[in-house]
Amino acid sequence: MAGFIGSKTPYRDGIREAELRLVATFPYDSGHGTCYHFKDESGHVIVHFSKGPVTLAIGDRIRASFVVQSHQLFNEIQQNITKSFKVLTKL
């Protein structure tokens, strides 16, 4: 378990950039949106919720910018929930 990114108030830490690998996707909001689970090089779990189209497949690697909005423990996994998530480039 890699842990949380940033401080106890991560939204104040500002914008981050990282190389991420898509490891899972899940529908949410009755199928109107998708929850994307990424991992960074250190093994941190980065979670992005999107209602817009994102054309990524499991295993794809990207460079992204985002703000860690909050930390969440889900099924004993420490997750970093994001906002302002942008795919900068596909690797």
C-alpha positions as CSV (number, residue, x, y, z in Angstrom):
1,M,0.0,0.0,0.0
2,A,1.6,3.2,-1.2
3,G,-0.4,5.7,0.8
4,F,-1.8,9.1,0.5
5,I,-0.2,11.9,-1.6
6,G,0.4,15.3,0.1
7,S,-0.7,16.8,3.4
8,K,-3.9,16.3,5.5
9,T,-5.5,19.1,3.4
10,P,-4.3,17.9,-0.1
11,Y,-6.4,20.4,-2.1
12,R,-4.2,23.1,-0.8
13,D,-1.1,21.4,-2.1
14,G,-1.8,22.6,-5.7
15,I,-1.6,21.0,-9.1
16,R,0.5,17.9,-9.6
17,E,1.8,16.2,-12.7
18,A,2.5,12.5,-12.9
19,E,2.9,9.5,-15.2
20,L,0.0,7.2,-14.5
21,R,-1.2,3.8,-15.7
22,L,-4.9,2.9,-15.9
23,V,-5.6,-0.2,-13.8
24,A,-9.4,-0.3,-13.6
25,T,-12.6,1.4,-14.6
26,F,-16.0,1.3,-12.9
27,P,-19.4,2.8,-13.8
28,Y,-21.0,5.2,-11.4
29,D,-24.1,7.5,-11.2
30,S,-26.3,4.8,-12.8
31,G,-23.9,4.3,-15.7
32,H,-23.8,8.0,-16.6
33,G,-20.1,8.4,-15.5
34,T,-17.0,6.4,-15.2
35,C,-14.6,6.1,-12.2
36,Y,-11.0,5.6,-13.4
37,H,-8.3,4.1,-11.1
38,F,-4.7,4.9,-12.0
39,K,-1.4,4.1,-10.3
40,D,1.7,6.2,-10.3
41,E,5.3,5.0,-10.4
42,S,5.3,4.8,-6.6
43,G,2.1,2.7,-6.4
44,H,-0.2,5.5,-5.2
45,V,-3.9,5.0,-6.3
46,I,-5.2,8.0,-8.1
47,V,-9.0,8.1,-8.7
48,H,-10.7,10.3,-11.3
49,F,-14.5,10.5,-11.7
50,S,-15.6,11.6,-15.2
51,K,-19.0,12.1,-16.9
52,G,-17.3,13.0,-20.2
53,P,-15.8,10.7,-22.7
54,V,-12.2,9.5,-21.9
55,T,-10.8,7.1,-24.5
56,L,-8.4,5.0,-22.4
57,A,-8.0,1.3,-22.1
58,I,-6.7,-0.7,-19.1
59,G,-2.9,-0.6,-19.2
60,D,-2.7,2.7,-21.0
61,R,0.0,5.1,-19.7
62,I,-0.6,8.8,-19.6
63,R,1.0,12.0,-18.3
64,A,-1.7,13.9,-16.4
65,S,-2.2,17.0,-14.2
66,F,-4.6,17.0,-11.3
67,V,-5.3,18.3,-7.8
68,V,-5.7,15.8,-5.0
69,Q,-9.1,16.9,-3.6
70,S,-9.3,14.4,-0.8
71,H,-8.0,11.1,0.7
72,Q,-10.3,8.1,1.1
73,L,-9.9,4.6,2.5
74,F,-11.9,2.2,0.5
75,N,-11.7,-1.6,0.9
76,E,-8.5,-1.0,2.9
77,I,-6.9,0.8,0.0
78,Q,-5.7,4.4,0.4
79,Q,-7.1,6.4,-2.5
80,N,-6.3,9.9,-3.7
81,I,-9.5,11.5,-5.1
82,T,-8.8,14.1,-7.8
83,K,-10.4,17.2,-9.3
84,S,-9.2,19.3,-12.3
85,F,-7.9,16.1,-13.9
86,K,-6.4,16.6,-17.4
87,V,-4.7,14.1,-19.7
88,L,-1.7,15.9,-21.0
89,T,-0.3,13.2,-23.3
90,K,-0.7,9.5,-23.9
91,L,2.6,7.6,-23.5
